């Protein structure tokens, strides 16, 4: 048949990692998550340019909803740990808006995914897409000529790809695409997807606006990038960077965020009531009565709303000076994980401080580090710029299943791990790192996660 590529593509960077041509007609679509927070189509495409990485996908969708082409549909991409599947499937990598454990995607990415899947079906003559949600039933099913079958990476490898968020959306994806196919249109506007998630992991506009203000505030206090990112990762987990955030479980009793703030600011809800209602509130989800009393008094002394962002940042900074252990680590932080963990265990002190919580908060912090680090200080480029590409290697195995097992654990913790075969060994590593400083930071985070050892090497 005559293969075509999607007209929705806005960026093309063809990877050498593919087989030309595919050996089976297209009757499957396999959706993956990048395990890369706020990645662009350019970053994803560049990651597939290293031949030794042995990885690629047909398409990628950035966190902003832009679509990239990396392997033409007539060719087989190397995506799903299964040559049989990838020869039949169009594979799609989708950027994440949050890290582990949720691995969510933005509304823009999700809408673009519906557009792209619909377009792929139509151009390949499919009028129906099917998601069974069951591995054995899916792999034993023979699609009819007009049918497209959805598969997932989990069917072929011990991986958590796609994450629980996208995996849970497969029935919705099939439903929306089939509605479009039945109407014979790919251009209708998708209704806003309602995603029921905790406020602490949502991506509200206010949170996106606040992150730059919070970053600049703590940088102005002399903290380095690792420290600020680690601190912000905790605030993200606590309140999604929203100073008006009332603990979700108290809203039925105390009202919405806006109602709660209005009662406090107007005086209808007294200082005593505020301090003793046991509800977490604000950027750091202040809960203990003495801390909430102090927050209340500070807001009044400044003539500010209890939900004023800058007021809460100043109060938080004053509080941190009383946590000498936390401040000692933050002032000399060597990695995001180190900074994030000390804030979690010494300052925030939630009931659950296990490794999964540590890794999740560090992954939030790493996203802020990637977004803001080194953008607040101008550094002259060295005369002889180092163009060396590095990798952080975590292990080498003679058995692929063992390599996949370690890679799966690291991916769940938010690390962009890949497995590639070199001679007789399967090597587990983060590849394509553009500076030794960044490689050292990633290695430190991996070691501190206690999942694996990590060694910085020049990329193959």
C-alpha positions in Angstrom: 0.0 0.0 0.0 1.0 3.6 -0.4 2.0 5.0 3.0 1.7 8.6 4.0 2.6 10.7 7.0 0.4 12.9 9.2 -0.3 16.4 7.9 -0.5 17.4 11.6 3.3 17.2 11.9 5.0 20.6 12.7 8.6 19.2 13.2 10.5 16.5 11.4 13.8 14.9 12.5 14.2 11.5 11.0 16.0 9.0 13.2 18.5 6.4 11.8 17.0 3.9 14.3 14.5 2.0 12.2 13.9 -0.8 9.7 13.1 0.2 6.1 10.4 -0.7 5.1 8.1 -2.3 7.7 7.2 -5.9 6.9 3.5 -5.8 7.8 0.7 -3.4 7.0 -0.4 -1.0 9.7 -3.2 -2.4 12.0 -2.0 -1.3 15.4 -1.3 1.9 17.3 0.9 1.8 20.4 0.9 4.9 22.7 3.9 5.4 25.0 4.8 8.0 27.6 8.2 9.6 27.3 8.9 9.6 31.1 10.2 13.1 30.4 8.4 16.0 32.0 7.6 18.9 29.7 9.7 17.6 26.9 9.4 19.2 23.5 9.3 17.4 20.1 12.7 18.8 19.4 14.2 17.2 22.5 12.5 13.9 21.9 13.7 13.9 18.2 17.3 14.7 19.3 17.3 11.8 21.7 16.5 9.4 18.9 19.5 10.5 16.7 22.2 8.5 18.4 22.4 5.1 16.6 23.9 3.3 19.6 20.8 4.2 21.6 18.7 1.9 19.4 15.4 3.6 20.1 12.9 5.7 18.2 9.2 6.2 17.5 7.1 7.1 14.5 5.7 10.2 16.2 6.2 12.3 19.3 3.9 14.8 21.0 5.4 17.6 23.1 3.9 18.9 26.3 2.6 21.9 24.4 0.7 19.6 21.9 3.0 20.0 19.0 3.6 16.8 16.9 6.9 15.6 15.6 7.8 12.9 13.0 10.9 10.7 13.7 10.2 7.6 11.6 8.0 7.6 8.5 4.9 5.4 8.7 6.3 3.2 5.9 9.2 2.2 8.2 9.3 0.3 11.5 10.3 2.3 14.5 12.2 0.7 17.5 9.8 1.5 20.3 8.0 -1.4 22.0 10.6 -4.1 22.7 8.8 -6.2 20.0 9.8 -6.3 16.4 6.5 -8.1 15.6 4.5 -5.3 17.2 6.5 -2.4 15.8 6.3 -3.8 12.3 2.5 -3.6 12.6 2.1 -0.5 14.7 2.4 3.3 14.4 4.1 4.2 17.7 3.6 7.5 19.5 5.7 9.0 22.4 3.8 11.5 24.5 5.6 14.0 26.8 4.5 14.1 30.5 3.3 17.0 32.5 4.1 15.4 35.8 6.6 12.8 36.9 6.3 9.6 38.8 4.1 8.1 40.1 1.3 9.6 38.0 3.0 10.4 34.7 0.2 12.6 33.6 0.1 14.5 30.3 -1.2 18.0 29.6 -4.6 18.7 28.1 -2.8 20.1 24.9 -0.9 16.8 24.6 -4.0 14.7 25.1 -6.0 16.6 22.6 -3.2 16.3 20.1 -3.0 12.6 20.7 -6.7 12.2 19.9 -6.2 14.2 16.7 -3.2 12.2 15.7 -4.7 8.7 16.4 -7.8 9.7 14.4 -5.7 10.9 11.5 -3.6 7.7 11.5 -6.8 5.6 11.4 -8.3 7.6 8.5 -5.2 7.6 6.3 -4.8 3.9 6.8 -8.4 3.1 5.9 -9.6 2.2 9.4 -13.1 3.1 10.5 -12.9 1.6 14.0 -10.2 1.5 16.7 -10.3 -1.2 19.5 -8.9 -1.3 23.0 -9.6 -4.5 24.9 -7.6 -3.7 28.0 -6.4 -7.3 28.2 -3.1 -8.6 26.9 -4.0 -12.1 25.9 -7.3 -11.1 24.2 -5.5 -8.3 22.4 -2.6 -10.4 21.1 -4.8 -13.2 20.0 -7.2 -11.0 18.1 -7.0 -10.6 14.3 -8.2 -7.2 13.3 -10.6 -6.9 10.4 -9.5 -4.9 7.4 -11.2 -1.8 8.6 -10.1 -2.1 12.3 -7.1 -0.6 14.2 -6.0 -2.4 17.4 -4.4 -0.6 20.4 -1.5 -2.2 22.1 0.8 -1.0 24.9 4.5 -1.4 25.7 3.6 -3.3 28.9 2.4 -6.2 26.7 6.0 -6.9 25.5 8.3 -5.9 28.3 8.5 -5.5 32.1 7.9 -1.8 32.0 5.4 0.7 33.4 5.0 2.3 30.0 2.6 3.9 29.5 2.1 5.2 33.0 -1.1 4.6 34.9 -2.6 7.9 33.7 -2.3 7.3 30.0 -3.1 3.6 30.4 -6.3 4.5 32.2 -7.2 6.8 29.3 -7.1 4.2 26.6 -10.9 3.4 26.7 -11.5 7.2 26.5 -9.1 7.6 23.6 -10.8 4.7 21.7 -14.3 6.3 22.4 -13.3 9.7 21.2 -11.5 8.5 18.1 -14.5 6.2 17.2 -16.9 9.1 17.6 -14.8 11.1 15.1 -14.4 8.3 12.7 -18.1 7.7 12.6 -18.6 11.4 11.8 -15.8 11.2 9.2 -13.9 14.2 10.6 -10.5 14.9 12.1 -10.9 18.6 12.7 -13.6 18.9 15.3 -12.6 20.5 18.6 -12.3 18.1 21.4 -14.3 19.0 24.5 -12.2 19.8 27.5 -11.1 16.5 29.1 -12.2 16.5 32.7 -9.4 14.8 34.8 -10.2 14.1 38.4 -6.8 14.5 40.1 -5.7 15.9 43.5 -4.9 19.5 43.4 -1.4 18.7 44.5 -0.6 17.1 41.1 -2.8 19.2 38.8 -1.5 21.8 36.4 -3.6 24.9 36.9 -2.7 28.1 35.1 -2.1 29.8 38.5 0.5 27.2 39.4 2.3 27.7 36.1 2.3 31.5 36.7 3.6 31.1 40.2 6.6 28.8 39.5 8.8 31.6 38.1 8.0 33.9 41.0 8.8 31.2 43.5 12.1 30.3 41.7 13.2 33.9 41.5 12.3 34.5 45.2 14.5 31.6 46.5 17.3 32.4 44.1 17.3 35.9 45.5 18.0 34.4 48.9 21.2 32.9 47.7 20.1 29.3 47.3 21.7 27.3 44.4 19.6 25.7 41.6 19.6 22.2 43.2 18.3 23.7 46.5 15.6 25.8 44.9 14.4 22.9 42.7 14.3 20.5 45.6 12.3 22.9 47.7 9.9 23.7 44.9 9.4 20.0 44.2 8.0 19.6 47.8 5.8 22.7 47.5 4.5 21.2 44.2 3.6 18.0 46.0 2.0 19.8 48.9 0.0 22.5 47.2 0.7 22.6 43.5 2.4 26.0 44.2 -0.9 27.5 45.1 -1.0 29.8 48.2 -4.8 29.5 48.4 -4.8 25.7 48.4 -7.0 24.3 51.2 -6.5 20.6 51.9 -8.9 18.7 49.7 -10.5 16.5 52.4 -11.6 19.6 54.3 -13.5 21.4 51.5 -16.8 19.7 52.3 -16.7 21.2 55.8 -14.8 24.5 55.3 -15.8 25.4 51.7 -13.8 25.9 48.5 -10.4 27.5 48.5 -11.8 30.9 47.6 -14.6 30.7 50.2 -12.1 29.7 52.9 -9.7 32.6 52.1 -12.6 35.1 52.0 -13.8 34.1 55.4 -10.4 34.4 56.9 -9.6 37.8 55.3 -12.9 39.3 56.3 -12.6 38.2 59.9 -15.7 36.0 59.8 -13.3 33.0 60.5 -11.2 33.9 63.5 -7.5 33.3 64.2 -8.4 30.6 66.7 -10.7 28.8 64.3 -8.1 29.0 61.5 -5.3 27.7 63.8 -7.3 24.8 65.2 -9.3 23.5 62.3 -6.6 20.9 61.5 -6.7 21.7 57.8 -3.6 22.0 55.7 -3.4 25.4 54.0 -1.1 27.3 51.6 2.1 26.7 49.8 3.5 24.4 52.5 0.1 23.1 53.6 0.7 24.5 57.1 -1.4 22.4 59.5 0.0 22.5 63.1 -1.8 25.2 65.1 1.3 27.2 66.2 2.5 27.4 62.6 -0.9 28.5 61.4 -1.2 31.1 64.1 2.2 32.5 63.1 1.1 32.6 59.4 -2.1 34.4 60.4 -0.2 37.0 62.5 2.4 37.6 59.8 -0.3 38.1 57.1 -2.0 40.7 59.4 1.2 42.4 60.2 1.9 42.9 56.4 -1.6 43.9 55.6 -1.9 41.1 53.1 -4.4 38.4 52.3 -3.8 35.0 54.0 -3.4 33.7 50.4 -0.9 36.3 49.2 1.9 34.5 47.4 4.8 36.8 48.3 3.7 37.1 51.9 3.7 33.3 52.2 7.1 33.0 50.6 8.5 35.6 53.1 6.9 33.7 56.0 8.2 30.3 54.7 11.7 31.8 54.4 11.5 33.0 58.0 10.3 29.6 59.2 13.2 27.8 57.4 15.8 29.7 59.4 14.6 27.8 62.4 15.3 24.4 60.7 19.1 24.5 60.9 19.6 21.0 59.5 17.4 21.8 56.4 19.2 25.1 55.8 22.6 23.5 56.1 21.8 21.0 53.4 20.1 23.6 51.2 23.0 26.0 51.4 25.3 23.3 50.1 23.0 21.1 48.0 24.8 18.9 45.5 21.7 17.4 43.8 18.0 18.0 43.5 17.3 14.7 45.3 19.5 15.7 48.3 17.7 19.0 48.7 14.2 17.6 48.1 14.7 14.8 50.6 15.9 17.1 53.5 12.9 19.3 53.0 10.6 16.3 53.0 12.0 14.6 56.1 13.1 17.6 58.3 10.7 20.4 57.3 7.4 19.0 55.8 7.4 15.7 57.6 4.4 14.1 56.1 3.2 10.7 57.4 4.6 8.9 54.4 8.3 9.5 53.8 9.0 6.3 51.9 11.2 5.9 48.9 8.3 6.3 46.4 7.4 9.7 48.0 11.1 10.8 48.0 11.4 9.8 44.3 8.2 11.5 43.3 9.0 14.8 45.0 12.5 14.7 43.5 11.0 14.1 40.0 8.9 17.3 40.5 12.1 19.1 41.5 14.0 17.8 38.5 11.3 19.3 36.3 11.8 22.7 37.8 15.6 22.3 37.5 15.3 21.5 33.8 13.0 24.5 33.3 14.8 27.2 35.2 18.4 26.2 36.1 21.2 28.4 34.8 18.7 30.9 33.3 19.1 33.3 36.2 22.9 33.7 35.8 24.7 34.7 32.6 27.7 32.5 32.0 30.2 33.2 29.2 30.8 30.2 27.0 34.3 28.8 27.2 36.6 29.4 24.3 37.0 25.7 23.7 33.4 24.5 24.3 33.1 20.9 25.5 30.9 19.0 23.0 31.3 15.7 24.7 28.1 13.7 25.2 27.8 11.7 28.4 25.7 8.9 29.8 25.0 7.7 33.4 25.3 3.9 33.4 23.5 1.9 36.1 24.3 -1.7 35.1 25.2 -4.2 32.4 23.5 -7.5 32.2 23.9 -10.7 30.2 20.1 -11.3 30.4 17.8 -8.7 29.0 15.0 -9.4 31.5 17.4 -8.4 34.3 18.2 -5.1 32.5 14.5 -4.4 31.9 13.7 -5.1 35.5 16.2 -2.5 36.7 15.2 0.0 34.0 11.6 -0.4 35.1 12.4 0.5 38.7 14.4 3.6 37.6 11.6 4.7 35.2 9.1 4.5 38.0 11.3 6.8 40.1 11.3 9.4 37.3 14.6 8.7 35.5 14.8 8.7 31.7 16.4 5.3 31.5 17.0 3.2 28.4 18.3 -0.3 27.7 20.5 -1.0 24.8 22.5 -4.0 23.7 26.3 -3.6 23.2 27.9 -6.8 22.1 26.6 -9.4 24.5 25.6 -7.1 27.3 22.3 -5.2 27.9 23.3 -1.8 29.3 20.9 0.3 31.5 21.7 4.0 31.3 20.6 7.6 30.8 22.0 8.5 27.4 22.6 11.7 25.5 23.5 14.1 28.4 25.0 17.3 27.1 27.2 18.2 30.0 29.2 16.5 32.7 27.6 18.7 35.4 24.2 17.5 34.4 25.4 13.9 34.2 26.9 14.1 37.7 23.6 15.5 39.1 21.6 12.7 37.5 24.1 10.1 38.9 23.9 11.6 42.4 20.1 11.5 42.2 20.1 7.8 41.1 22.5 6.8 43.9 20.5 8.7 46.5 17.4 7.0 45.4 19.0 3.7 46.6 17.7 1.9 43.5 21.0 1.5 41.8 24.7 2.5 41.5 25.5 5.0 38.8 28.6 5.8 36.8 29.2 8.8 34.5 30.9 7.8 31.2 31.2 9.3 27.8 28.3 8.2 25.6 28.9 5.4 23.1 
